[in-house]
Amino acid sequence: MVPVPPVLAFRAFCDLDRLLHRDIYAEAAWIEGAPWRMGSRLRYVVQKPVAAVVSALVSSSDPPYSVTLLNHGLGITAEQQVTFHAQSGDSTKARILVEARGTSREISEGDVQHAIEFLAHDALDTMTPLCDEFAGRMAES
């Protein structure tokens, strides 16, 4: 739960800079299309919990309520659905649901599961400071 309406929670999620400079992602960049539009492509270079290059395709986008990505890396395809639901008091519940298919030749199934969970939690956790900043600005105005 973050202390801002969905439009600001979605904006925080869309800020790829929040993922960088923490030794988890070496790169997070758009490589094709307009950011967060259906058909656009992202490239993530993950350092931790396991080194990987992940290509992502935006398969659906309904700002500020949802975005779905198809992620490909290490032999795994993972559909990632991110939703933003308004709650009382100008707050938003953000959820990530990931469904993974495939088998990696590089790492074990357990390590794949751990990496997916780690990165999904990190994606949500890194939104919180930005949302707190947005909430502070809202309180000032």
ZALO-478371 format. One record per residue (C-alpha): residue number from 0; residue in three letters; z, y, x. Coordinates in pm, whole numbers, always signed. Last residue first. Layout:
// ZALO-478371
PT,NUM,Ala,Z,Y,X
...
END
This chain:
// ZALO-478371
PT,140,Ser,-189,+2212,+2
PT,139,Glu,+79,+2090,+244
PT,138,Ala,+148,+1770,+46
PT,137,Met,-222,+1677,+55
PT,136,Arg,-229,+1730,+433
PT,135,Gly,+69,+1502,+476
PT,134,Ala,-95,+1237,+256
PT,133,Phe,-409,+1250,+476
PT,132,Glu,-196,+1198,+789
PT,131,Asp,-12,+907,+625
PT,130,Cys,-351,+761,+528
PT,129,Leu,-470,+790,+888
PT,128,Pro,-152,+624,+1017
PT,127,Thr,-183,+343,+757
PT,126,Met,-549,+252,+810
PT,125,Thr,-475,+74,+1139
PT,124,Asp,-257,-178,+954
PT,123,Leu,-538,-275,+716
PT,122,Ala,-795,-359,+984
PT,121,Asp,-521,-512,+1201
PT,120,His,-422,-750,+924
PT,119,Ala,-784,-860,+885
PT,118,Leu,-823,-894,+1264
PT,117,Phe,-513,-1112,+1304
PT,116,Glu,-596,-1330,+1003
PT,115,Ile,-953,-1390,+1122
PT,114,Ala,-835,-1457,+1479
PT,113,His,-569,-1704,+1363
PT,112,Gln,-818,-1895,+1148
PT,111,Val,-1069,-1913,+1434
PT,110,Asp,-790,-2025,+1671
PT,109,Gly,-697,-2303,+1430
PT,108,Glu,-1062,-2412,+1402
PT,107,Ser,-1075,-2436,+1780
PT,106,Ile,-1275,-2199,+2004
PT,105,Glu,-1617,-2182,+2172
PT,104,Arg,-1822,-2431,+1972
PT,103,Ser,-1728,-2257,+1651
PT,102,Thr,-1777,-2425,+1318
PT,101,Gly,-1913,-2273,+1002
PT,100,Arg,-1785,-2094,+696
PT,99,Ala,-1526,-1820,+650
PT,98,Glu,-1397,-1658,+332
PT,97,Val,-1210,-1335,+393
PT,96,Leu,-1019,-1130,+134
PT,95,Ile,-900,-788,+238
PT,94,Arg,-678,-584,+12
PT,93,Ala,-594,-212,-14
PT,92,Lys,-337,-104,-275
PT,91,Thr,-363,+268,-324
PT,90,Ser,-112,+546,-384
PT,89,Asp,-145,+863,-591
PT,88,Gly,+185,+807,-774
PT,87,Ser,+90,+493,-963
PT,86,Gln,-158,+255,-806
PT,85,Ala,-531,+291,-749
PT,84,His,-702,-25,-626
PT,83,Phe,-904,-39,-302
PT,82,Thr,-1096,-357,-225
PT,81,Val,-1227,-510,+97
PT,80,Gln,-1433,-828,+72
PT,79,Gln,-1507,-1002,+402
PT,78,Glu,-1761,-1286,+399
PT,77,Ala,-1728,-1480,+720
PT,76,Thr,-2004,-1659,+908
PT,75,Ile,-1880,-1855,+1209
PT,74,Gly,-2081,-1974,+1510
PT,73,Leu,-1882,-1753,+1749
PT,72,Gly,-1977,-1445,+1546
PT,71,His,-2131,-1343,+1214
PT,70,Asn,-1965,-1109,+963
PT,69,Leu,-2099,-1056,+611
PT,68,Leu,-1937,-739,+482
PT,67,Thr,-1827,-640,+133
PT,66,Val,-1713,-292,+37
PT,65,Ser,-1494,-182,-249
PT,64,Tyr,-1344,+96,-459
PT,63,Pro,-1426,+425,-291
PT,62,Pro,-1715,+366,-256
PT,61,Asp,-1906,+73,-409
PT,60,Ser,-2071,-106,-118
PT,59,Ser,-2232,-448,-108
PT,58,Ser,-2380,-672,+160
PT,57,Val,-2286,-451,+455
PT,56,Leu,-2402,-667,+746
PT,55,Ala,-2176,-742,+1041
PT,54,Ser,-2251,-868,+1391
PT,53,Val,-1949,-990,+1585
PT,52,Val,-1937,-1018,+1962
PT,51,Ala,-1641,-1224,+2071
PT,50,Ala,-1344,-1240,+2309
PT,49,Val,-1043,-1393,+2136
PT,48,Pro,-721,-1230,+2009
PT,47,Lys,-838,-990,+2145
PT,46,Gln,-1143,-843,+2313
PT,45,Val,-1370,-798,+2012
PT,44,Val,-1707,-630,+2046
PT,43,Tyr,-1802,-521,+1697
PT,42,Arg,-2158,-447,+1590
PT,41,Leu,-2235,-297,+1253
PT,40,Arg,-2537,-327,+1025
PT,39,Ser,-2648,-138,+714
PT,38,Gly,-2808,-332,+428
PT,37,Met,-2584,-184,+158
PT,36,Arg,-2451,+152,+278
PT,35,Trp,-2127,+182,+478
PT,34,Pro,-2284,+385,+757
PT,33,Ala,-2656,+464,+715
PT,32,Gly,-2886,+203,+863
PT,31,Glu,-2879,+1,+1184
PT,30,Ile,-2657,-32,+1491
PT,29,Trp,-2334,+117,+1362
PT,28,Ala,-2057,+91,+1617
PT,27,Ala,-1726,-81,+1689
PT,26,Glu,-1676,-143,+2060
PT,25,Ala,-1409,-266,+2301
PT,24,Tyr,-1196,-385,+2010
PT,23,Ile,-843,-521,+2058
PT,22,Asp,-741,-336,+2375
PT,21,Arg,-594,-46,+2172
PT,20,His,-852,+226,+2237
PT,19,Leu,-1068,+146,+1931
PT,18,Leu,-1003,+29,+1575
PT,17,Arg,-914,+372,+1433
PT,16,Asp,-1245,+501,+1567
PT,15,Leu,-1418,+295,+1296
PT,14,Asp,-1322,+545,+1026
PT,13,Cys,-1446,+366,+712
PT,12,Phe,-1100,+228,+633
PT,11,Ala,-952,+579,+640
PT,10,Arg,-1224,+710,+408
PT,9,Phe,-1160,+418,+168
PT,8,Ala,-789,+505,+163
PT,7,Leu,-883,+869,+99
PT,6,Val,-1106,+790,-200
PT,5,Pro,-855,+531,-323
PT,4,Pro,-571,+783,-369
PT,3,Val,-313,+825,-90
PT,2,Pro,+28,+681,+1
PT,1,Val,-93,+343,+134
PT,0,Met,+0,+0,+0
END
